[in-house]
Every structure is written in structure tokens, then in C-alpha cells.
Amino acid sequence: MKIITTGAIIISAIFVSGAAQAEDLVFTLKNGTKSVLTRFYTSPVGVSDWEGDVFGEQVLNPGETIELTIADGRDVCNYDMRFEFEEGSDLATTEDKQNLCEMGSYTIHE
């Protein structure tokens, strides 16, 4: 009985320490285009659905920079990104894939 109890405690400790190691991903996004960036979506590479719009009610005007935090509890760095611009813009929706941990900042260009 002691072996099962000790094993369960060790497994629980591993899961707790793994969850504690996941950190929020903080990076800077700059709009290097001449159009207003209205929506920005991210999801870890390999996840089939986009997660919620990171901006919410905000937009990112041309030349502006914003510091963003992805607090999804995951311990990943490779993210798919989707950028949507204001209606009537000459720019189409753009998608990219980057290691945001290594970059620390990302500039969207035309």
C-alpha cells in the first residue's frame, strides 16, 4: 500500500511542478503597415482553431507598438498568427508562424 501512495505523490508532484513552470509569453507587436490592424489572433502551432482576438476592443494604428501577453498556460513558443486589417484596407488578412520566445518582438509589414 505504501508503494502506491508514494507513487501517487510523486506523480502529483511532477504534474504540479510542470504546471508551475508554464510562464506567460510576453512580446511586442508593431504595426509597420499603413493600415489599422483591427484583429490579432494566435494559436500554438498544431492547434486547428484560432483562439480569441488578442486585441478585444483595441486596434493597432500604423506605426504603433503594443506589448502583448499570451497567458494560455501553455509552455510553447511556436505560434500561428493571424492579422486582420480595417475594412477598406488594401491589405488582405495575413497569417504567419513564428517562435515568439526567441523573437521577443514582431513587426507586421505590408
DODRENVEX-670185 format. One record per residue: x, y, z of N, C-alpha, C, O, CB in turn; residue in one letter. Coordinates in Angstrom, 1 decimal, m for minus. Atoms other than C-alpha are relative to their C-alpha. Glycine has a CB too. Example, Ala and Ser with C-alpha at 12.3 -4.5 7.8 and 13.67 -1.06 7.14 Angstrom:
SITE/0.9/m1.2/0.0/12.3/m4.5/7.8/0.9/1.2/0.0/1.9/1.2/0.7/m1.0/0.0/1.2/a
SITE/m0.9/m1.1/0.0/13.7/m1.1/7.1/m0.8/1.1/0.8/m0.3/2.2/0.9/0.4/0.5/m1.4/s
//
This chain:
SITE/0.8/m1.2/0.0/0.0/0.0/0.0/0.9/1.3/0.0/0.5/2.3/m0.6/m0.9/0.0/1.2/m
SITE/m0.9/m1.2/0.0/2.9/2.4/0.7/0.5/0.3/m1.3/0.8/1.5/m1.6/1.1/m0.3/1.0/k
SITE/m0.6/m0.2/1.3/4.3/1.9/m2.8/m1.0/0.8/m0.8/m0.6/1.7/m1.6/0.3/m1.3/m0.7/i
SITE/1.0/m0.7/0.8/1.0/3.1/m4.4/m0.1/1.4/0.5/m0.2/2.3/m0.3/m1.4/m0.8/0.1/i
SITE/0.1/m1.3/m0.5/0.7/6.0/m2.1/1.2/0.9/m0.3/1.0/2.0/m0.8/m0.2/0.0/1.5/t
SITE/m1.2/m0.7/0.3/4.3/7.1/m2.6/0.1/0.3/m1.5/0.4/1.4/m1.9/1.3/m0.8/0.4/t
SITE/0.1/m0.2/1.4/3.9/6.6/m6.4/m1.0/1.1/m0.4/m0.7/2.0/m1.2/m0.3/m1.2/m0.7/g
SITE/1.0/m1.1/0.3/0.8/8.8/m6.4/0.5/1.3/0.4/0.2/2.3/m0.3/m1.3/m0.3/0.7/a
SITE/m0.5/m1.3/m0.4/2.5/11.5/m4.5/1.1/0.5/m1.0/1.1/1.7/m1.3/0.6/m0.1/1.4/i
SITE/m1.0/m0.4/0.9/5.5/11.5/m6.9/m0.6/0.5/m1.3/m0.2/1.5/m1.9/1.0/m1.2/m0.3/i
SITE/0.7/m0.4/1.3/3.2/11.7/m10.0/m0.7/1.3/0.2/m0.6/2.2/m0.7/m1.0/m1.1/m0.4/i
SITE/0.6/m1.3/m0.3/1.2/14.5/m8.4/1.0/1.1/0.0/0.8/2.2/m0.5/m0.8/0.0/1.3/s
SITE/m1.0/m1.0/m0.1/4.4/16.4/m7.7/0.5/0.4/m1.4/0.8/1.5/m1.6/1.2/m0.5/0.9/a
SITE/m0.4/m0.2/1.4/5.5/16.0/m11.3/m1.0/0.9/m0.7/m0.6/1.9/m1.4/0.2/m1.3/m0.8/i
SITE/1.0/m0.8/0.7/2.2/17.4/m12.6/0.0/1.4/0.5/m0.2/2.4/m0.2/m1.4/m0.6/0.1/f
SITE/0.1/m1.3/m0.6/2.2/20.3/m10.2/1.2/0.8/m0.4/1.1/2.0/m0.7/m0.1/m0.1/1.6/v
SITE/m1.2/m0.8/0.4/5.8/21.3/m10.9/0.0/0.3/m1.5/0.5/1.4/m1.9/1.3/m0.8/0.3/s
SITE/0.2/m0.3/1.5/5.1/21.0/m14.7/m0.9/1.2/m0.2/m0.6/2.1/m1.1/m0.5/m1.2/m0.7/g
SITE/0.9/m1.1/0.2/2.2/23.4/m14.4/0.6/1.3/0.5/0.3/2.3/0.0/m1.3/m0.3/0.8/a
SITE/m0.6/m1.2/m0.5/4.2/25.8/m12.3/1.0/0.6/m0.9/1.3/1.8/m0.8/0.6/m0.3/1.4/a
SITE/m1.0/m0.4/0.9/6.8/26.0/m15.0/m0.5/0.8/m1.2/0.2/1.6/m1.8/0.9/m1.1/m0.4/q
SITE/0.6/m0.7/1.2/4.5/27.3/m17.7/m0.1/1.5/0.4/m0.6/1.9/1.4/m1.4/m0.5/m0.3/a
SITE/0.0/m1.5/m0.2/5.0/31.1/m18.0/m0.8/0.7/m1.1/m0.9/0.2/m2.2/1.5/0.5/0.1/e
SITE/0.7/m0.8/1.0/3.1/33.8/m19.8/1.1/0.4/m1.0/2.2/0.7/m0.7/m0.6/1.2/0.7/d
SITE/m0.9/m0.4/1.1/4.6/34.7/m23.1/m0.3/1.5/m0.3/m1.4/1.8/m0.7/m0.3/m0.9/m1.3/l
SITE/0.2/m1.4/0.2/5.2/38.4/m23.4/0.9/0.4/m1.2/2.1/0.1/m1.3/0.5/0.8/1.3/v
SITE/m0.7/m0.5/1.2/6.2/40.0/m26.7/m0.6/1.3/m0.5/m1.7/1.7/m0.1/0.0/m1.0/m1.2/f
SITE/0.4/m1.3/0.5/6.0/43.3/m28.5/m0.5/m0.1/m1.5/0.2/m0.8/m2.3/1.1/1.1/0.1/t
SITE/0.5/0.0/1.4/3.9/43.7/m31.7/0.0/1.4/m0.5/m0.6/2.3/0.1/m1.4/m0.6/m0.1/l
SITE/0.0/m1.3/0.6/4.5/46.6/m34.0/m0.8/0.0/m1.4/m0.6/m1.0/m2.2/1.4/0.6/m0.2/k
SITE/0.7/m0.1/1.3/2.2/47.7/m36.9/0.9/0.8/m1.0/0.9/2.1/m0.9/m1.4/0.6/0.2/n
SITE/m0.9/m0.6/1.0/4.7/48.5/m39.7/m0.7/0.3/m1.3/m0.1/0.5/m2.3/1.2/m0.7/m0.2/g
SITE/0.7/m0.2/1.3/1.9/48.9/m42.3/m0.6/1.4/0.1/m0.5/2.2/1.0/m1.1/m1.0/m0.1/t
SITE/0.7/m1.3/0.1/m0.1/52.0/m43.4/m1.5/m0.2/0.3/m2.3/0.7/0.1/0.2/0.6/m1.4/k
SITE/1.4/0.3/m0.3/m3.4/50.3/m42.3/m0.2/m0.3/1.5/0.7/m0.7/2.2/m0.5/m1.1/m0.9/s
SITE/0.4/0.3/m1.4/m5.2/49.9/m39.0/m0.1/m1.5/0.2/m0.9/m2.1/m0.6/m1.2/0.7/0.5/v
SITE/0.1/1.4/m0.4/m4.7/46.4/m37.5/m1.2/m0.1/1.0/m1.1/0.3/2.1/1.3/m0.6/0.5/l
SITE/1.2/0.0/m0.9/m8.2/45.6/m36.1/m0.1/m1.3/0.8/m0.7/m1.3/1.9/m1.2/0.1/m0.9/t
SITE/0.1/1.3/m0.8/m7.8/41.9/m35.0/1.3/m0.7/m0.1/2.0/m0.7/m1.2/m1.2/m0.8/m0.6/r
SITE/m1.2/0.8/0.0/m4.9/39.7/m34.0/m0.3/m1.3/0.8/m0.7/m1.2/1.9/1.2/0.8/0.7/f
SITE/0.2/1.3/m0.6/m5.3/36.0/m33.3/1.3/m0.8/0.1/2.1/m0.6/m0.8/m1.1/m0.7/m0.8/y
SITE/m1.1/0.9/m0.1/m2.8/33.5/m32.1/m0.5/m1.4/0.4/m1.6/m1.5/0.9/1.0/0.5/1.0/t
SITE/0.2/1.3/m0.5/m2.8/29.8/m31.5/1.3/m0.8/m0.1/2.1/m0.6/m1.1/m1.2/m0.8/m0.8/s
SITE/m1.2/0.8/0.1/0.0/27.3/m30.8/0.0/m0.8/m1.3/m1.1/m1.2/m1.8/0.2/m1.0/1.2/p
SITE/m0.1/0.8/1.3/1.3/25.6/m34.0/m0.6/m1.4/0.3/m0.3/m2.0/1.3/1.5/m0.1/m0.5/v
SITE/0.6/1.3/m0.1/m0.7/22.4/m34.5/m1.4/0.0/0.6/m2.1/m1.0/0.6/0.8/m0.9/0.9/g
SITE/1.3/m0.1/m0.5/m3.9/23.7/m32.9/m0.9/0.5/m1.1/m0.5/1.4/m1.8/m0.1/1.0/1.2/v
SITE/0.7/m0.2/1.2/m6.6/23.7/m35.5/m0.9/1.3/0.0/m1.3/1.8/m1.0/m0.9/m1.2/m0.4/s
SITE/0.9/m1.1/m0.1/m8.8/26.6/m34.2/0.8/1.2/0.5/1.7/1.1/1.3/m1.1/m0.3/0.9/d
SITE/m0.5/m1.3/m0.5/m7.9/30.3/m33.7/m0.5/0.2/1.4/m1.7/0.0/1.7/m0.2/1.2/m0.9/w
SITE/0.5/m0.4/m1.3/m8.1/31.4/m30.1/m0.6/1.4/m0.1/m0.5/2.0/m1.2/1.1/0.0/1.1/e
SITE/0.6/m1.3/0.1/m9.8/34.7/m29.2/0.8/1.2/m0.5/2.1/1.1/m0.4/m0.5/0.4/1.4/g
SITE/m0.7/m1.2/0.4/m8.9/38.1/m30.6/0.8/0.6/1.1/0.2/1.0/2.1/m1.0/1.0/m0.6/d
SITE/m0.8/m0.5/m1.1/m6.0/39.3/m28.5/m0.3/1.5/0.3/m0.2/1.9/1.4/1.5/m0.1/m0.4/v
SITE/0.2/m1.5/m0.1/m6.9/43.0/m29.1/m1.3/0.3/0.8/m1.4/1.3/1.5/m0.1/0.7/m1.3/f
SITE/1.3/m0.4/m0.6/m10.5/42.8/m27.8/m0.6/1.2/m0.7/m0.9/1.1/m1.9/0.1/0.2/1.5/g
SITE/0.6/m1.3/0.6/m11.9/46.3/m28.4/1.1/0.9/m0.5/0.7/1.9/m1.2/m0.8/0.7/1.1/e
SITE/m1.1/m0.9/0.5/m8.5/47.8/m29.2/0.4/m0.2/m1.4/0.0/m1.3/m2.0/1.3/m0.2/0.9/q
SITE/m0.6/0.1/1.3/m6.8/48.4/m32.5/1.4/0.4/0.1/1.8/1.1/1.0/m0.8/0.8/m1.1/v
SITE/m1.4/m0.5/0.0/m3.2/49.0/m33.5/0.1/0.8/m1.3/0.2/0.3/m2.4/1.0/m1.2/0.0/l
SITE/m0.1/m0.9/1.1/m2.8/52.0/m35.7/1.4/m0.1/m0.7/2.3/m0.6/m0.1/m0.2/1.5/0.5/n
SITE/m1.3/0.0/0.7/0.0/52.4/m38.3/1.1/0.6/0.9/1.0/1.7/1.5/m0.1/0.7/m1.3/p
SITE/m1.1/m0.5/m0.7/3.4/52.8/m36.6/m0.1/m0.3/1.5/0.9/m0.1/2.2/0.2/1.4/m0.2/g
SITE/0.1/0.2/m1.4/2.1/51.9/m33.1/0.6/m1.4/0.4/0.7/m2.3/m0.4/m1.5/0.1/0.4/e
SITE/m0.6/1.2/m0.6/3.6/49.3/m30.8/m0.8/m0.4/1.2/m1.2/0.5/2.0/1.5/0.1/0.3/t
SITE/0.7/0.5/m1.2/1.9/47.2/m28.1/0.7/m1.2/0.6/1.1/m2.0/m0.2/m1.5/m0.3/m0.3/i
SITE/m0.6/1.2/m0.7/3.2/44.8/m25.5/m1.2/m0.9/0.3/m2.2/m0.5/0.9/0.8/0.4/1.3/e
SITE/1.0/1.0/m0.2/1.1/41.6/m25.5/0.4/m1.1/0.9/1.6/m1.5/0.9/m0.5/m0.5/m1.4/l
SITE/m0.2/1.1/m0.8/0.8/38.8/m23.1/m0.9/m1.2/m0.4/m2.1/m1.0/m0.4/m0.1/0.3/1.5/t
SITE/0.8/1.2/0.3/m0.3/35.3/m24.1/0.1/m0.8/1.3/1.1/m1.4/1.6/0.5/m0.8/m1.3/i
SITE/0.1/0.7/m1.3/m1.4/33.8/m20.8/m0.9/m1.2/m0.1/m1.9/m1.3/0.6/m0.5/0.9/1.1/a
SITE/0.9/1.2/0.3/m2.8/30.5/m22.1/0.4/m1.2/0.9/m0.1/m2.3/0.7/0.1/m0.3/m1.4/d
SITE/m0.5/1.1/m0.9/m0.9/28.3/m19.5/0.8/m1.0/m0.7/1.1/m2.0/m0.1/m1.2/m0.6/0.6/g
SITE/m0.8/1.0/0.7/1.0/26.5/m22.2/1.4/0.4/0.0/1.8/1.5/0.3/m0.5/0.0/m1.5/r
SITE/m1.4/m0.2/0.0/4.7/26.1/m22.3/0.5/m0.2/m1.5/1.3/m1.1/m1.7/0.7/m1.0/1.0/d
SITE/m0.4/0.1/1.4/5.1/26.6/m26.1/0.5/1.4/m0.4/0.2/2.4/0.2/m1.1/m0.5/m0.9/v
SITE/m0.5/m1.2/0.6/6.9/29.2/m28.2/m0.4/0.2/m1.4/m0.5/1.4/m1.9/1.5/0.0/0.1/c
SITE/0.4/m0.1/1.5/5.8/28.5/m31.8/m1.5/0.2/m0.1/m2.3/m0.6/0.3/0.4/m1.3/m0.7/n
SITE/1.4/m0.4/0.1/2.6/30.3/m32.6/m0.3/0.3/m1.4/0.5/0.9/m2.2/m0.3/1.2/0.9/y
SITE/0.6/m0.6/1.2/0.5/30.8/m35.7/m0.7/1.3/0.4/m1.2/1.4/1.4/m1.1/m1.1/m0.6/d
SITE/0.6/m1.4/m0.2/m0.6/34.4/m36.0/m0.9/0.4/m1.2/m0.6/0.0/m2.4/1.1/1.0/0.2/m
SITE/0.9/m0.4/1.1/m3.5/35.9/m38.0/m0.2/1.5/0.2/m0.6/1.9/1.3/m1.3/m0.8/0.0/r
SITE/0.2/m1.5/m0.1/m3.7/39.7/m38.7/m1.1/0.4/m0.9/m1.1/0.1/m2.1/1.4/0.7/m0.4/f
SITE/1.1/m0.5/0.8/m6.9/41.3/m39.9/0.0/1.6/0.1/0.2/2.2/1.1/m1.3/m0.5/0.5/e
SITE/0.0/m1.4/0.1/m7.0/44.9/m41.1/m1.3/0.6/m0.2/m2.3/m0.1/m0.5/1.0/0.4/m1.2/f
SITE/1.3/m0.7/0.1/m9.7/47.6/m41.2/m0.6/m0.3/m1.4/0.0/m0.5/m2.4/0.2/1.5/0.2/e
SITE/0.8/0.2/1.2/m12.4/47.2/m43.8/0.4/1.2/m0.9/0.5/2.3/m0.5/m1.5/0.0/0.3/e
SITE/m0.3/m1.0/1.0/m11.5/49.0/m47.0/1.5/0.2/m0.2/2.0/0.9/m1.0/m0.6/1.4/0.4/g
SITE/m1.5/m0.1/0.0/m7.7/48.5/m46.4/0.4/m0.7/m1.3/m0.3/m1.6/m1.8/0.6/m0.6/1.2/s
SITE/m0.6/0.6/1.1/m5.5/47.5/m49.3/0.6/m1.4/0.4/1.0/m2.1/m0.5/1.0/0.9/m0.7/d
SITE/m0.7/1.2/m0.5/m4.1/44.7/m47.1/m1.0/m1.1/0.2/m2.1/m0.9/0.8/0.8/0.3/1.2/l
SITE/0.8/1.2/m0.2/m5.5/41.2/m47.1/0.3/m0.6/1.4/1.4/m0.2/2.0/0.2/m1.1/m1.1/a
SITE/m0.3/0.7/m1.2/m5.7/39.1/m44.0/1.3/m0.8/m0.2/1.5/m1.4/m1.2/m1.2/m1.0/0.4/t
SITE/m1.3/0.6/0.1/m2.2/37.8/m43.3/0.2/m1.0/1.1/m0.3/m0.8/2.2/1.1/1.1/0.1/t
SITE/m0.3/1.0/m1.0/m1.0/34.7/m41.5/1.5/m0.2/0.0/2.1/m0.2/m1.1/m0.8/m1.3/m0.2/e
SITE/m1.5/0.3/m0.1/2.5/33.8/m40.2/0.2/m0.9/1.1/m0.7/m1.1/1.9/0.8/1.3/0.2/d
SITE/m0.4/1.0/m1.0/4.2/31.3/m38.0/1.4/0.4/0.5/2.3/0.6/m0.2/0.0/m1.5/m0.5/k
SITE/m1.3/m0.4/m0.5/7.0/32.3/m35.6/0.2/m0.6/1.4/m0.7/m1.0/2.1/0.1/1.6/0.1/q
SITE/m0.4/0.4/m1.4/8.9/31.3/m32.4/0.0/1.4/0.7/1.0/2.1/0.7/1.4/m0.7/0.0/n
SITE/0.1/m1.3/m0.6/7.8/34.3/m30.3/0.9/0.1/1.2/1.2/1.2/1.7/m1.5/0.2/0.5/l
SITE/m0.9/0.0/m1.1/10.0/33.3/m27.4/1.4/0.5/m0.4/2.0/1.4/0.2/0.2/m1.4/0.7/c
SITE/m1.3/m0.4/0.5/13.2/33.8/m29.5/m0.1/1.4/m0.5/0.9/2.1/m0.4/0.4/m1.0/m1.1/e
SITE/0.1/m1.3/0.6/11.9/36.9/m31.2/m0.1/1.2/1.0/0.6/2.2/1.0/m1.1/0.1/m1.0/m
SITE/0.3/m1.1/m1.0/10.6/39.0/m28.3/m0.8/1.1/m0.6/m1.5/1.8/0.2/1.3/0.5/0.6/g
SITE/0.8/m1.1/0.6/9.1/41.4/m30.8/m0.3/m0.5/m1.5/0.5/m1.3/m2.0/0.7/1.4/0.0/s
SITE/0.4/0.4/1.4/7.3/41.1/m34.2/m0.5/1.2/m0.6/m1.4/1.9/0.0/m1.0/m1.2/0.0/y
SITE/0.6/m1.2/0.7/6.6/43.8/m36.8/m0.7/m0.6/m1.2/m0.1/m1.3/m2.0/1.2/1.0/m0.4/t
SITE/0.8/0.4/1.2/3.9/43.2/m39.4/0.3/1.1/m1.1/0.1/2.2/m0.8/m1.6/m0.1/0.3/i
SITE/m0.4/m0.9/1.2/4.9/44.7/m42.8/m1.0/m0.2/m1.1/m1.7/m1.2/m1.1/1.4/m0.2/m0.5/h
SITE/0.8/0.1/1.2/3.0/45.3/m46.0/0.6/m0.9/m1.0/0.0/m1.2/m2.0/m0.3/1.3/m0.6/e
//
